[in-house]
Amino acid sequence: MEVFMKEVLMHSPGWWLLAGAILLEVTGTTCLKLSQGFTRAIPAAFVILFYGGAFLCLARAMKSLEMGVAYAVWAGAGTALAAIIGILLLGEAIHWQKIFGVSCIILGVAALQAGRG
């Protein structure tokens, strides 16, 4: 874990770009919910802006990160954060199945990262 953190903090801008991609994607997904099926113009415009930025950051991150790991981290962290935002900010239900599912995603991403060697 120490080697991974050193890589993230010192040697790989790809991880910072991936973090930006995750935050932009989750923000875009939140705006997607707020756009009410693309019927509200301002949140809909932000969806396009944030998703565009997310894919740009993801593409740049993949220049230095393995595709499988980058995509797994992006998708897994985005899913977990979206679920948390849904619960905390949008009043979505919380139940053991949701907690279990998000936990499985996080553990799966950690396993992929650990398998990098």
Summary of the structure (lengths in Angstrom):
residues: 117
radius of gyration: 15.4
end to end distance: 10.9
largest distance: 47.1
contacts: 321
relative contact order: 0.13
helix: 80%
strand: 0%
